[in-house]
């Protein structure tokens, strides 16, 4: 006879849930790594027992009670956590230095019936990016479809009908270090111009332009 016959089913409860998105575009990010850092002692002790169970495979596991990856819609969740304060960190290791990290702190609590109040933990990853607006020098009217490109690379973008642009997902090359680049802007009927800019992981550099 199966061991589960005659036993009450265990009800799983979502303790923390959320979505990871791009801080500039608001679009969901798939495959972001969400990890629980600070956590209650009760959860730490339980994790220690689980790590012994899995042995050397534990450190290589992506899906664990204390870490997970976001789905295609950017959502994630953690189940059945003990009461207490938790700090979550989101990152996108597969993107290199094209994104920074985000962090949020939530508190898990149960009511007198043992029900967990769900805790939203949405996070926005800051992209490594350059953004701004391109207008004409004469009357400050927006320049549509101006081309913004980092010289010597395929990193480029085009301005919209308001002259605004976002050159996002840039590679800073080294974590914690800046990358100095030459940014060139060209548009039909205008003289091309360029500026030197520093790119820093997880930061947005603002560059506005006036074309002649």
Buried (B, 14 or more C-beta within 10 A) or exposed (E): EEEEEEEEEEEEBEBBBBBBBBBBEEEBBBBBBBBBEEBBEEBEEBBEEEBEEEEEEEEEEEEBBBBBBBBEEBBBBBEBBBEBEBBBBBBBEEBBBBBBBBBBEBEBEEEEEEEBEBBEBBBBBBBBBBBBBBBBEEEEEBBBEBBBBBEEEEBEBBBBEEBEBBBBBBBBEEEEEBBEBEBBBBBEEBEEBBBEBEBBBBBBBEBEBBBE
